[in-house]
Every structure is written in C-alpha cells, then in structure tokens.
Amino acid sequence: MSQNDDSQELSKPVNALARGIAIIRYLEARDEPVGVVQIARDLGINASTCFNLLRTLAHERLLVFDPATKKYAPGLGLLELARGVLKQSGYVRLVHPRLERIADQYSVTVMLWHLVSPSRALLVDLAESPTPVRVHMSVGQRLPSLIGALGRCFAAHLGLPKERVQMMFKELRWQNPPTFKQYWSEVEQARREGFAVDVGRYNKNFTTVAAPILGPDGLATMAISAITFSNDLDQARLSRLASDLRGAADEVSRALGRHSYGEDSDGTKLKPIGAPSRKGRPASP
C-alpha cells in the first residue's frame, strides 16, 4: 500500500502530534482556563512534555497563555483554521441566503451552528435584521451544546442516552433554569416536531427558536437558530418562525445530500417518534 494512500490504517501515530491534539480537545471542552499541572495529570502526559507542547501550541496561536494565572485556553488560531475549513466546504454560502430571508422577515438574528464536540457548538454564520435595535452575536462564539432551544434540538438528535444528557445538563448555566424533567420533556417534543423554543430560560430577556440539520443517520451536527427580545414575538408569529426555521433546516439537509427531518435517506416519509402534542405549535419554554 502506498504511503500516500489516505485510506490506509494508522500504523505508527506521531505521539507528540496526538498529544497536542488531545490537549486542544481537552481545553476546548473546559469552561475555564487550566494550568499545566492539571492538564498533564488529567491527560496522563509527562509534565515537562506537556509544558513544551503547551508553549508550542501557544506560539502557533492555537492556545492562549495568561501570564497572570499561568493558565491556558483555546486561542484564535483555532477559529482561523475552522473558518478555512468552513470556507472550503461551501455550506456556509449555501445556507446564508436562507438565514437572511428569515432575519428580514421576522426582524430577528438568525444563526448557523456547527457541533464541534458533544459539549460545544460553534457559531459559523449569521444574518441580522436591519432594525436599529437587535440582538448581536459574533461568528466564532461558542455555547454549550445543550443550552437553550439549540440545546434541546441537539439533545434530541445526538443519540446520547438520557443519563449522559442529565449529567451534561447539570453543568449548564441558565438565568431561569428548568428542571431536568421539564427539559427532557421539551427535548422529546423537539424530537417529534423538529424544532424547539426557549422563552426566557437561558436568558430571561430573550426568546430563541432552533431546528436541527439532520444526517442520514438521523443525528444532528448542525442547527439553525433565531434569537430576539421576548416581547417582539407574539404566539402566532413565534409559531410561524419555528415552522420556517424547520423548513430551512430541511432544505439545507436535502441540499447537502442528507435527509430532512421526517424523511428516510430514500425520501420516504418517516413516522414521527410519538404523536405531537400540539402540532404546528412551538414547544413550551
């Protein structure tokens, strides 16, 4: 087998590279910067080796070092790499006109999220309404994958067991937290209806609506969401926004060669899991 064959199995991994990637993934999953001693201990890396890897990654701007706390966190270089990959894939250009249409129609900020780990989602594109007062978000912003309306969609379509979701739920920070029983009920509703709504739970001032983009296996690695001030949407308009977000997510799924919500890979309709409790209406906040 040729050494240039990308399909060959990895027979001799480069340990330093593997450890460097492990450090990046470890820090990306953390909510706060971490020091070299803890990183080395948690990953089982020799402290001296870990220190040299961290210095190299920081030099390449993949990590950032805080000299005051002596701790490391993910750096902007990771975002630069991610943007390059996203630009090459082309799906951002594919989705953006749909984000703009919904943003203009409903005077909301509409976002495309990409799941970068089971616990984190990355904002890769957005469209803002032309209104002078609006919710501002930034490309490159990260959120816990299971928070808000976005999180209910991912929790419904990640294939994670309920016990794992409950463990991750305990780490989430809400301004008006639901109980896990309430949250899981809304996750199941998102699974049935193809969208989720959060009114004042994640942030008491905002309403968010989200719909997952599904792959052939029924799992979601992307989602579309909208955010606005809670007083800006009445129930009827909120229902229409949820329906349009789900429609846009379905359309993107098909365009990317994947099946949309409620369809098998051959295009046949799938029976929803359970009977929708309120067809066409958003999930309860």
C-alpha positions as CSV (number, residue, x, y, z in Angstrom):
1,M,0.0,0.0,0.0
2,S,1.3,3.4,-0.9
3,Q,2.3,5.8,1.9
4,N,0.2,8.5,0.1
5,D,-3.0,6.4,0.3
6,D,-5.2,8.4,2.8
7,S,-7.3,5.3,3.4
8,Q,-4.6,3.3,5.0
9,E,-4.8,2.5,8.7
10,L,-2.6,4.5,11.0
11,S,0.2,2.1,12.0
12,K,2.6,4.5,13.6
13,P,1.0,7.6,15.1
14,V,3.2,10.6,15.9
15,N,2.8,10.8,19.7
16,A,3.7,14.5,20.0
17,L,1.0,15.4,17.5
18,A,-1.6,13.1,19.1
19,R,-0.9,14.6,22.5
20,G,-1.1,18.1,21.2
21,I,-4.5,17.4,19.6
22,A,-5.6,15.8,22.9
23,I,-4.6,19.0,24.8
24,I,-6.6,21.2,22.4
25,R,-9.7,19.0,22.7
26,Y,-9.3,18.9,26.4
27,L,-9.2,22.7,26.7
28,E,-11.9,23.2,24.2
29,A,-14.3,21.1,26.4
30,R,-13.4,23.2,29.6
31,D,-15.4,26.2,30.7
32,E,-12.3,28.0,32.1
33,P,-8.5,28.1,31.5
34,V,-6.4,25.3,33.0
35,G,-2.8,25.1,34.3
36,V,-0.1,22.8,33.0
37,V,-0.1,20.6,36.1
38,Q,-3.8,19.8,35.9
39,I,-3.6,19.3,32.1
40,A,-0.7,16.9,32.5
41,R,-2.4,15.0,35.3
42,D,-5.8,14.7,33.6
43,L,-4.3,13.6,30.2
44,G,-1.6,11.4,31.7
45,I,1.2,13.3,30.0
46,N,4.7,13.9,31.5
47,A,4.7,17.4,33.0
48,S,7.8,18.5,31.1
49,T,6.5,17.2,27.8
50,C,3.1,18.8,28.4
51,F,4.8,22.2,29.2
52,N,6.7,22.1,25.9
53,L,3.6,21.1,23.9
54,L,1.6,23.9,25.5
55,R,4.3,26.5,24.7
56,T,4.4,25.3,21.1
57,L,0.6,25.5,20.7
58,A,0.5,28.9,22.2
59,H,3.3,30.1,19.9
60,E,1.2,28.9,17.0
61,R,-1.8,30.8,18.4
62,L,-3.8,27.6,18.8
63,L,-3.8,28.3,22.6
64,V,-3.5,31.5,24.6
65,F,-1.5,31.7,27.8
66,D,-2.4,34.1,30.7
67,P,0.9,35.0,32.5
68,A,-1.1,36.3,35.5
69,T,-2.8,33.0,36.2
70,K,-0.3,30.7,34.4
71,K,-3.2,29.0,32.7
72,Y,-4.1,28.1,29.1
73,A,-7.2,28.4,27.0
74,P,-8.1,27.8,23.3
75,G,-6.7,30.6,21.0
76,L,-7.9,32.5,18.0
77,G,-5.8,30.3,15.7
78,L,-8.3,27.5,16.1
79,L,-11.0,29.8,14.8
80,E,-8.8,30.7,11.8
81,L,-8.4,27.1,11.0
82,A,-12.1,26.4,11.4
83,R,-13.0,29.3,9.1
84,G,-10.7,27.9,6.4
85,V,-12.4,24.5,6.6
86,L,-15.9,26.1,6.5
87,K,-14.9,28.2,3.5
88,Q,-13.7,25.2,1.6
89,S,-16.9,23.2,2.4
90,G,-19.1,25.9,0.9
91,Y,-22.1,25.1,3.0
92,V,-22.0,28.5,4.7
93,R,-22.6,30.2,1.3
94,L,-25.4,27.7,0.7
95,V,-27.2,28.4,3.9
96,H,-26.6,32.2,4.2
97,P,-29.4,33.4,1.9
98,R,-31.9,31.4,4.0
99,L,-30.6,33.0,7.1
100,E,-31.0,36.4,5.6
101,R,-34.6,35.7,4.4
102,I,-35.8,34.7,7.9
103,A,-33.9,37.5,9.6
104,D,-35.5,40.1,7.4
105,Q,-39.0,38.6,7.6
106,Y,-39.1,38.3,11.3
107,S,-36.6,41.0,12.4
108,V,-34.5,38.5,14.3
109,T,-30.9,37.4,14.4
110,V,-30.6,34.0,12.6
111,M,-27.5,31.8,13.2
112,L,-25.9,28.6,11.8
113,W,-24.3,26.5,14.5
114,H,-21.8,23.6,14.0
115,L,-21.3,21.0,16.7
116,V,-17.6,20.8,17.4
117,S,-17.8,18.3,20.3
118,P,-20.7,16.7,22.2
119,S,-20.5,19.6,24.7
120,R,-19.8,22.6,22.4
121,A,-21.4,24.3,19.4
122,L,-19.6,26.9,17.3
123,L,-21.4,29.9,15.6
124,V,-20.2,29.7,12.0
125,D,-22.5,32.2,10.2
126,L,-25.3,34.6,11.0
127,A,-27.7,37.2,9.5
128,E,-29.0,40.2,11.3
129,S,-32.2,42.1,10.7
130,P,-31.9,45.8,9.6
131,T,-33.7,47.0,12.7
132,P,-31.7,49.5,14.8
133,V,-32.2,47.5,18.0
134,R,-31.3,43.8,17.7
135,V,-29.5,41.0,19.4
136,H,-25.9,41.0,18.4
137,M,-23.9,37.7,18.2
138,S,-20.4,37.1,16.8
139,V,-19.1,34.4,14.4
140,G,-16.8,32.2,16.4
141,Q,-18.8,32.4,19.5
142,R,-19.2,29.1,21.3
143,L,-22.1,27.8,23.5
144,P,-22.7,24.7,25.5
145,S,-24.3,22.3,23.0
146,L,-27.3,21.5,25.2
147,I,-28.3,25.1,26.3
148,G,-31.4,26.9,25.2
149,A,-33.6,26.0,22.2
150,L,-30.4,25.0,20.3
151,G,-29.6,22.6,23.1
152,R,-33.0,20.9,23.1
153,C,-32.5,20.2,19.4
154,F,-29.0,18.7,19.8
155,A,-30.1,16.7,22.9
156,A,-32.9,15.2,20.8
157,H,-30.7,14.2,17.9
158,L,-27.2,13.4,19.2
159,G,-28.0,9.8,20.1
160,L,-26.9,10.3,23.7
161,P,-28.5,8.3,26.5
162,K,-30.8,10.1,28.8
163,E,-28.3,9.6,31.7
164,R,-25.5,11.3,29.8
165,V,-27.7,14.2,28.9
166,Q,-28.7,14.6,32.5
167,M,-25.0,14.7,33.6
168,M,-24.3,17.4,30.9
169,F,-27.5,19.3,31.9
170,K,-26.1,19.7,35.5
171,E,-23.2,21.8,34.1
172,L,-25.4,24.2,32.2
173,R,-26.0,27.8,33.5
174,W,-29.4,29.3,33.0
175,Q,-30.9,32.5,34.2
176,N,-34.2,30.8,34.8
177,P,-33.3,27.1,34.8
178,P,-35.9,24.4,34.0
179,T,-35.9,21.2,36.0
180,F,-34.4,18.3,34.1
181,K,-37.9,16.7,33.9
182,Q,-39.2,19.8,32.1
183,Y,-36.1,19.9,29.9
184,W,-36.3,16.3,28.9
185,S,-40.0,16.6,28.1
186,E,-39.1,19.5,25.7
187,V,-36.2,17.5,24.2
188,E,-38.7,14.7,23.4
189,Q,-41.1,17.3,21.9
190,A,-38.2,18.7,19.8
191,R,-37.5,15.2,18.6
192,R,-41.1,14.8,17.5
193,E,-41.7,18.2,16.0
194,G,-38.3,19.1,14.5
195,F,-37.8,22.4,16.4
196,A,-37.5,23.8,19.9
197,V,-38.3,27.1,21.6
198,D,-36.8,28.7,24.7
199,V,-38.6,31.7,26.2
200,G,-36.6,33.3,29.0
201,R,-34.9,30.2,30.3
202,Y,-31.4,30.6,29.0
203,N,-31.6,34.4,29.3
204,K,-34.7,36.0,30.8
205,N,-34.8,38.8,28.2
206,F,-34.6,36.6,25.0
207,T,-36.6,34.1,23.1
208,T,-34.7,31.5,21.0
209,V,-36.0,29.1,18.4
210,A,-34.0,26.3,16.7
211,A,-34.2,23.5,14.2
212,P,-31.7,20.7,13.6
213,I,-30.0,19.8,10.4
214,L,-30.0,16.0,10.2
215,G,-27.8,13.5,8.6
216,P,-28.7,10.1,7.0
217,D,-28.4,8.5,10.4
218,G,-30.9,11.0,12.0
219,L,-28.2,12.7,14.0
220,A,-27.5,16.4,14.0
221,T,-24.2,18.1,13.6
222,M,-25.6,21.5,12.7
223,A,-28.6,23.6,13.6
224,I,-30.2,26.9,12.6
225,S,-31.5,29.1,15.4
226,A,-33.0,32.6,15.8
227,I,-32.9,34.9,18.7
228,T,-34.8,38.1,19.6
229,F,-36.2,40.1,22.5
230,S,-39.0,38.1,24.2
231,N,-41.6,40.9,23.8
232,D,-41.0,41.1,20.0
233,L,-42.9,37.9,19.1
234,D,-46.5,37.0,19.8
235,Q,-47.5,33.4,19.8
236,A,-48.7,33.3,16.2
237,R,-45.5,34.9,14.9
238,L,-43.4,32.6,17.0
239,S,-45.2,29.6,15.6
240,R,-44.6,30.8,12.0
241,L,-40.9,31.5,12.8
242,A,-40.5,28.0,14.2
243,S,-42.1,26.5,11.1
244,D,-39.9,28.5,8.8
245,L,-36.7,27.5,10.7
246,R,-37.6,23.9,10.4
247,G,-38.4,24.3,6.7
248,A,-35.0,25.9,6.2
249,A,-33.2,23.2,8.1
250,D,-35.0,20.5,6.0
251,E,-34.0,22.3,2.8
252,V,-30.3,22.5,3.8
253,S,-30.3,18.8,4.8
254,R,-31.5,17.9,1.3
255,A,-29.1,20.3,-0.4
256,L,-26.2,18.7,1.5
257,G,-27.2,15.2,0.4
258,R,-28.7,14.4,3.7
259,H,-32.3,13.6,4.6
260,S,-34.5,16.2,6.2
261,Y,-36.5,15.8,9.4
262,G,-39.1,13.1,9.0
263,E,-37.6,11.5,5.9
264,D,-35.6,8.4,5.3
265,S,-32.5,8.5,3.1
266,D,-34.6,7.4,0.1
267,G,-37.0,10.2,0.6
268,T,-39.9,8.2,2.1
269,K,-41.7,9.8,5.0
270,L,-40.8,8.5,8.4
271,K,-43.4,8.3,11.2
272,P,-42.5,10.8,13.9
273,I,-41.4,9.3,17.2
274,G,-44.6,9.6,19.2
275,A,-47.6,11.8,18.5
276,P,-47.0,15.5,18.5
277,S,-48.8,17.1,21.5
278,R,-49.6,20.3,19.7
279,K,-49.0,20.1,16.0
280,G,-47.6,23.2,14.4
281,R,-47.0,25.0,17.8
282,P,-43.7,25.6,19.4
283,A,-42.5,23.6,22.4
284,S,-43.2,25.1,25.8
285,P,-40.5,27.3,27.1
